[in-house]
């Protein structure tokens, strides 16, 4: 693979991420959330501690902790002691947080529908497999 084609992929992936973040910020403006706060709330469907969220989105635990503190102040989440590890807290959504989580899911769904509207089932399946392969290759030691 030559340098030019690699640059095309890098630019394309960067552009997609920027377009999604811009779209999400616009659609979620009334909630006054930073992109990191959106990430934290998004992860709470399947992750429950700062460490798990930091690993999932590949950011520092300190950045997640700052976002958690801000989300607590906004009354979107609350924390409880972790019964398994006393050094950490389990993060949970408040009712307001659940509303925002649902809004984030709608934004993601709408963006995906727009992005993939010309895709057939086979094209979508192939793309998903290729992206998963890229992630596997990148995360291998």
C-alpha positions as CSV (number, residue, x, y, z in Angstrom):
1,X,0.0,0.0,0.0
2,X,1.5,3.3,-1.0
3,X,1.6,6.5,1.1
4,X,-1.1,8.2,-1.0
5,X,-3.7,5.5,-0.5
6,X,-2.9,5.3,3.3
7,X,-3.5,9.1,3.5
8,X,-6.8,8.7,1.8
9,X,-8.0,6.3,4.5
10,X,-6.7,8.4,7.3
11,X,-8.4,11.5,5.9
12,X,-11.7,9.6,5.3
13,X,-11.8,8.1,8.8
14,X,-10.9,11.5,10.4
15,X,-13.6,13.2,8.3
16,X,-16.3,10.7,9.3
17,X,-15.4,11.1,13.0
18,X,-15.4,14.9,12.8
19,X,-18.7,14.9,10.9
20,X,-20.3,12.7,13.5
21,X,-19.0,14.8,16.4
22,X,-20.3,18.0,14.7
23,X,-23.7,16.4,14.0
24,X,-24.0,15.1,17.5
25,X,-23.0,18.4,19.1
26,X,-25.6,20.2,17.0
27,X,-28.4,17.6,17.8
28,X,-27.5,17.4,21.5
29,X,-26.9,21.1,22.0
30,X,-29.7,21.6,24.5
31,X,-28.1,19.2,26.9
32,X,-24.8,21.2,27.0
33,X,-22.5,18.1,26.8
34,X,-18.9,17.9,25.8
35,X,-17.9,15.2,23.3
36,X,-16.3,13.3,26.3
37,X,-19.5,13.5,28.3
38,X,-21.4,12.1,25.3
39,X,-18.8,9.2,25.2
40,X,-19.2,8.5,29.0
41,X,-23.0,8.4,28.8
42,X,-22.9,6.2,25.6
43,X,-20.7,3.7,27.4
44,X,-23.0,3.3,30.4
45,X,-25.2,0.8,28.5
46,X,-22.4,-1.8,28.7
47,X,-19.7,-0.4,31.0
48,X,-20.1,0.8,34.6
49,X,-16.7,2.1,35.9
50,X,-14.3,4.9,34.9
51,X,-11.6,2.3,34.2
52,X,-13.9,0.3,31.9
53,X,-15.0,3.4,30.0
54,X,-11.4,4.7,29.7
55,X,-10.3,1.4,28.1
56,X,-13.4,1.3,25.8
57,X,-12.9,4.8,24.4
58,X,-9.1,4.7,24.6
59,X,-8.7,7.8,26.8
60,X,-7.1,8.4,30.2
61,X,-9.0,7.5,33.4
62,X,-8.4,11.1,34.5
63,X,-10.4,12.5,31.5
64,X,-13.2,10.1,32.2
65,X,-13.2,11.1,35.9
66,X,-13.4,14.8,35.0
67,X,-16.4,14.0,32.7
68,X,-18.0,11.9,35.5
69,X,-17.7,14.8,38.0
70,X,-19.3,17.2,35.5
71,X,-22.1,14.8,34.7
72,X,-22.8,14.3,38.4
73,X,-23.1,18.1,38.8
74,X,-25.5,18.2,35.9
75,X,-27.5,15.4,37.6
76,X,-27.2,13.1,34.6
77,X,-25.4,10.3,36.5
78,X,-24.7,9.2,40.1
79,X,-22.1,6.8,41.6
80,X,-22.4,4.0,44.0
81,X,-19.6,2.0,45.7
82,X,-18.4,-0.9,43.6
83,X,-19.1,-4.1,45.6
84,X,-16.3,-5.9,43.7
85,X,-13.6,-3.3,44.0
86,X,-13.8,-0.8,46.8
87,X,-11.3,1.6,45.0
88,X,-13.9,2.3,42.2
89,X,-17.4,3.4,41.9
90,X,-20.2,2.1,39.7
91,X,-21.6,4.8,37.5
92,X,-25.4,4.9,36.9
93,X,-27.7,7.1,34.9
94,X,-30.3,9.3,36.6
95,X,-33.7,9.6,35.0
96,X,-32.4,12.8,33.2
97,X,-29.4,10.8,32.1
98,X,-31.5,8.0,30.7
99,X,-33.4,10.6,28.6
100,X,-30.0,11.9,27.3
101,X,-28.8,8.4,26.7
102,X,-31.9,7.8,24.6
103,X,-31.3,11.0,22.7
104,X,-27.7,10.0,22.0
105,X,-28.9,6.6,20.7
106,X,-31.3,8.4,18.3
107,X,-28.6,10.8,17.1
108,X,-26.3,7.8,16.4
109,X,-29.1,5.9,14.6
110,X,-30.0,8.9,12.5
111,X,-26.4,9.6,11.6
112,X,-25.9,5.9,10.7
113,X,-29.1,5.8,8.6
114,X,-27.8,8.9,6.7
115,X,-24.3,7.5,6.3
116,X,-25.4,4.1,5.1
117,X,-28.6,4.9,3.2
118,X,-27.2,3.7,-0.2
119,X,-25.7,0.5,1.3
120,X,-27.2,-2.9,0.7
121,X,-27.1,-5.6,3.4
122,X,-24.1,-7.2,1.8
123,X,-22.1,-4.0,1.6
124,X,-22.9,-3.1,5.2
125,X,-21.8,-6.6,6.4
126,X,-18.5,-6.4,4.4
127,X,-17.8,-2.9,5.8
128,X,-18.5,-4.1,9.3
129,X,-16.1,-7.1,8.9
130,X,-13.4,-4.9,7.4
131,X,-13.6,-2.3,10.2
132,X,-13.5,-5.1,12.8
133,X,-10.4,-6.5,11.1
134,X,-8.7,-3.1,11.1
135,X,-9.4,-2.8,14.9
136,X,-8.0,-6.3,15.5
137,X,-4.9,-5.6,13.5
138,X,-4.3,-2.3,15.3
139,X,-4.8,-3.7,18.8
140,X,-2.6,-6.8,18.3
141,X,0.6,-6.6,20.3
